[in-house]
Each structure stands twice: as structure tokens, then as C-alpha cells.
Amino acid sequence: MKLPCLLIVPALASLFVLNLACSTAGSDGRSSAANLSSAARFEIEVKLITAGADACQKLGLGDVAHVVSADAAKELINTASATCGIVSRPRIVVTEGGVAFITTTTRTPYLKDYDADAQPVMDSIEHGVHIEATPKSSADDRANVAFSIEVSNLLEPMRSAEVTLPGRGKTMTVQLPLVVSRQVTTSFVLGADEAAILPMGPTTGDDPVRAVVLRVRRIV
């Protein structure tokens, strides 16, 4: 398992975007109707546990990704629903060897610059959750799933800076947003009655993601 890493990158713009896609191409980049009909399929379900550390401190999420029973995951989700927050993603069906992409992002506007007439020039910065899941068959109808999860948050309040407009000698204020990203890459072997819990550690923002709960079920 690759430990979570912290990246700070310059930000660039609020609108909620949900984008779901699946790739079912074979290893050679091609797929046929026969291959698709015979390949195993997997249903992937994702839930995000959100809110601040104080509200979630009693959940016992821990610091290490781990596998729990479906009943334990349900109890965790019920508790989180009452004390924190839960964001549920639609279930996605992906063919074995394909990649399921689950993305939930927000675009936040900010004041980037001023034009020649001293009018504000706006831009936007994207932040949120990006998940990739690649399932493969394992023994006893279990699923070996590789996950890559990135959670990015906009640091608020935004920093600001003073700029002098060329030819005008006038001082104006612009915004300099920053995004903090935390990424986890790992894999699990999961049965239909199990779930993976991936704690994301402390993250920033008004509604930070504290953990990701993933379930995978093989479809016969």
C-alpha cells in the first residue's frame, strides 16, 4: 500500500459536477461482443464519509485501510449518517479488467486578474474526489480490486495579493487559491459480504472527506 501523500498545487474556479464513466477495453485496446458477454462483471458501490474531525472522532476509522464485514460497514455508515455525513455514489457496473471512474468535483470561482479596462477577470478551480477501480476475478467468486483515490480540497479563506495595474498606477486585489490533495493507492480482495474502509486522514475544507467505503460484488 502506498501511504497517503500530501501535495500543494497552485489553484486555478461553484458548480457541482458528477461524471461517471467505465472502460471495458481489453488488454490490446479492443473488445468484441463475445469477449464482453463472457467476461465477469462487477458492481462497485462507493460511499464517502464527510465532515470535520470532531464530528467523526468516535467512528474509529483508524489510519490504515482495512477490510470489514458488510454488517460492520453498514453499522459504520449508519453511525456516520447520524454524526457526520454520507455522500453516496451510484453503483457502477464494470467488466473485468476495465476501469470504473467515479468523480465528484466542485468548481469554485476566484478573481484572477484585471483587464486593460480594470475589469475583473474571473477563473475557477476544481476540487473534489477522483476514484479509479479495476476489478479482477479471484478465488471463490471474490474480487481482487485495485483502487486509486484522490481527495483534493480548496484551502479557505483564499490568499490574496495586491497588484498594480499597468499604465494606471492603481493597486487592486487578486485571489491566489491553493488546493491540497491526498492520494491513496492500494488493492483488496473482497467478497460480496465485505467492504473496504479507506481512511483519508485529516483534510481541509468545509465538508472534508474523512473516509471512503467501497463494496464490490461479482455479477454472474
C-alpha positions as CSV (number, residue, x, y, z in Angstrom):
1,M,0.0,0.0,0.0
2,K,1.3,3.4,-0.9
3,L,0.9,5.7,2.1
4,P,-1.2,8.9,1.7
5,C,0.8,11.8,0.3
6,L,0.2,15.5,0.6
7,L,0.6,17.8,-2.4
8,I,0.0,21.5,-2.5
9,V,-0.5,22.8,-6.0
10,P,-1.4,26.3,-7.4
11,A,-5.1,26.6,-7.8
12,L,-6.8,27.9,-10.8
13,A,-12.8,28.3,-10.4
14,S,-19.3,26.8,-7.8
15,L,-21.0,24.2,-9.6
16,F,-21.4,20.6,-8.7
17,V,-20.3,18.1,-11.4
18,L,-20.8,14.4,-11.3
19,N,-19.1,12.4,-14.0
20,L,-19.3,8.7,-14.3
21,A,-17.6,6.5,-16.9
22,C,-16.5,3.0,-17.4
23,S,-13.8,1.5,-19.7
24,T,-14.2,-2.1,-20.9
25,A,-11.4,-2.3,-23.4
26,G,-9.3,-5.5,-23.4
27,S,-5.6,-5.6,-22.8
28,D,-5.0,-5.0,-26.5
29,G,-7.3,-2.0,-26.6
30,R,-10.0,-3.8,-28.4
31,S,-13.2,-5.7,-27.2
32,S,-15.7,-7.9,-29.0
33,A,-19.3,-8.8,-28.3
34,A,-18.2,-12.3,-27.5
35,N,-15.5,-11.2,-25.0
36,L,-17.8,-8.8,-23.3
37,S,-20.6,-11.4,-22.9
38,S,-18.2,-14.0,-21.4
39,A,-16.2,-11.7,-19.1
40,A,-17.1,-11.3,-15.5
41,R,-18.8,-8.1,-14.4
42,F,-18.5,-6.3,-11.1
43,E,-20.8,-3.9,-9.4
44,I,-18.9,-1.2,-7.4
45,E,-20.6,0.9,-4.7
46,V,-18.9,3.9,-3.1
47,K,-19.8,6.0,0.0
48,L,-17.9,9.0,1.2
49,I,-17.9,9.8,5.0
50,T,-17.6,13.6,5.3
51,A,-17.5,16.4,7.9
52,G,-14.8,17.6,10.4
53,A,-12.7,15.5,12.7
54,D,-14.6,16.4,15.8
55,A,-17.9,15.0,14.4
56,C,-16.2,11.8,13.2
57,Q,-13.8,11.1,16.0
58,K,-16.0,8.4,17.6
59,L,-16.2,6.4,14.4
60,G,-12.9,4.6,15.0
61,L,-11.8,4.9,11.4
62,G,-8.1,4.4,12.2
63,D,-5.3,5.3,10.0
64,V,-4.8,2.2,7.9
65,A,-7.0,0.9,5.1
66,H,-8.7,-2.4,6.1
67,V,-11.5,-4.9,5.2
68,V,-14.6,-5.3,7.4
69,S,-17.8,-7.4,7.1
70,A,-20.8,-5.9,5.3
71,D,-22.6,-5.7,8.6
72,A,-19.8,-3.7,10.2
73,A,-19.7,-1.4,7.2
74,K,-23.4,-0.8,7.5
75,E,-23.1,0.0,11.1
76,L,-20.3,2.4,10.4
77,I,-22.3,4.1,7.7
78,N,-25.4,4.4,9.9
79,T,-23.4,6.0,12.7
80,A,-21.7,8.3,10.2
81,S,-25.1,9.3,8.8
82,A,-26.2,10.4,12.3
83,T,-23.0,12.1,13.5
84,C,-21.1,13.2,10.3
85,G,-22.3,13.0,6.7
86,I,-22.6,10.4,3.9
87,V,-22.3,11.1,0.2
88,S,-23.5,8.1,-1.8
89,R,-22.4,7.5,-5.3
90,P,-24.5,5.5,-7.8
91,R,-23.4,1.9,-8.2
92,I,-21.3,1.3,-11.3
93,V,-21.0,-2.0,-13.3
94,V,-17.7,-2.6,-15.0
95,T,-16.3,-5.6,-17.0
96,E,-13.4,-7.5,-15.6
97,G,-10.1,-5.7,-16.4
98,G,-11.9,-2.5,-17.2
99,V,-11.6,0.7,-15.1
100,A,-14.5,2.4,-13.3
101,F,-14.1,6.1,-12.9
102,I,-16.0,7.9,-10.2
103,T,-15.6,11.6,-10.0
104,T,-17.3,14.2,-7.8
105,T,-15.9,17.7,-8.1
106,T,-16.8,21.3,-7.4
107,R,-15.6,24.3,-9.3
108,T,-15.0,27.4,-7.2
109,P,-14.7,30.8,-8.9
110,Y,-12.0,33.3,-7.9
111,L,-10.7,36.7,-9.0
112,K,-7.6,36.0,-11.1
113,D,-6.7,39.4,-12.7
114,Y,-8.0,42.6,-14.3
115,D,-8.1,43.5,-17.9
116,A,-6.9,46.7,-19.6
117,D,-10.1,48.5,-18.6
118,A,-9.6,47.5,-14.9
119,Q,-12.5,45.0,-15.2
120,P,-12.2,41.8,-13.1
121,V,-11.0,38.6,-14.9
122,M,-12.5,35.5,-13.2
123,D,-11.3,31.9,-13.3
124,S,-12.2,28.7,-11.5
125,I,-10.5,25.9,-9.6
126,E,-11.7,22.3,-9.5
127,H,-11.5,20.2,-6.3
128,G,-13.2,17.0,-5.0
129,V,-12.9,13.2,-5.2
130,H,-11.5,11.1,-8.0
131,I,-11.7,7.3,-7.7
132,E,-10.4,4.6,-10.1
133,A,-11.3,0.9,-9.5
134,T,-10.0,-2.0,-11.6
135,P,-11.6,-5.4,-10.6
136,K,-10.4,-8.9,-11.5
137,S,-11.7,-12.3,-10.6
138,S,-10.2,-14.1,-7.6
139,A,-10.9,-17.5,-5.9
140,D,-14.3,-18.3,-4.5
141,D,-16.1,-15.6,-6.5
142,R,-14.2,-12.9,-4.7
143,A,-12.9,-9.8,-6.4
144,N,-9.3,-8.5,-6.5
145,V,-9.7,-4.8,-6.8
146,A,-7.0,-2.1,-7.3
147,F,-8.1,1.3,-6.1
148,S,-6.6,4.8,-6.6
149,I,-8.4,7.5,-4.6
150,E,-7.5,11.2,-4.6
151,V,-9.2,13.8,-2.4
152,S,-8.5,17.4,-3.1
153,N,-9.7,20.4,-1.0
154,L,-9.6,24.1,-1.6
155,L,-7.8,26.0,1.2
156,E,-10.1,28.7,2.5
157,P,-10.1,31.6,3.0
158,M,-8.2,32.1,-0.2
159,R,-5.0,34.1,-0.1
160,S,-4.9,37.5,-1.7
161,A,-2.3,39.7,-3.2
162,E,-2.0,43.3,-4.3
163,V,-1.2,44.1,-7.9
164,T,-0.6,47.3,-9.7
165,L,-2.4,47.8,-13.0
166,P,0.0,48.6,-15.9
167,G,-0.3,52.2,-17.1
168,R,-2.8,53.1,-14.3
169,G,-0.7,53.0,-11.2
170,K,-3.8,51.7,-9.4
171,T,-3.4,48.9,-6.8
172,M,-6.0,46.1,-6.9
173,T,-6.5,42.8,-5.1
174,V,-6.5,39.4,-6.7
175,Q,-7.0,35.9,-5.2
176,L,-4.4,33.1,-5.1
177,P,-6.2,29.9,-4.3
178,L,-4.4,26.7,-3.3
179,V,-5.6,23.1,-3.4
180,V,-4.4,20.4,-1.0
181,S,-4.5,16.8,-2.4
182,R,-4.3,13.5,-0.6
183,Q,-3.9,10.2,-2.5
184,V,-4.2,6.5,-1.6
185,T,-3.3,3.7,-3.9
186,T,-4.0,0.1,-2.7
187,S,-5.7,-3.2,-3.6
188,F,-8.1,-5.5,-1.8
189,V,-9.5,-9.0,-2.2
190,L,-13.2,-8.6,-1.3
191,G,-16.1,-10.9,-1.1
192,A,-19.7,-9.9,-1.6
193,D,-20.2,-9.7,2.1
194,E,-17.2,-7.5,2.8
195,A,-16.3,-3.8,2.4
196,A,-13.0,-1.9,2.3
197,I,-12.6,1.2,4.6
198,L,-10.0,3.7,3.4
199,P,-9.4,6.5,6.0
200,M,-8.2,9.7,4.2
201,G,-6.7,11.3,7.3
202,P,-7.2,15.0,8.1
203,T,-8.3,17.0,5.1
204,T,-9.3,20.7,4.8
205,G,-12.4,22.4,3.6
206,D,-16.0,23.0,4.7
207,D,-17.0,19.4,4.1
208,P,-13.9,17.3,4.1
209,V,-13.8,13.6,3.2
210,R,-12.8,11.5,6.2
211,A,-13.0,8.0,4.7
212,V,-14.1,6.1,1.6
213,V,-16.2,2.9,1.9
214,L,-16.1,0.6,-1.1
215,R,-18.0,-2.6,-1.8
216,V,-17.6,-4.8,-4.9
217,R,-20.0,-7.6,-5.9
218,R,-19.3,-10.0,-8.7
219,I,-22.2,-10.4,-11.1
220,V,-22.7,-13.9,-12.6
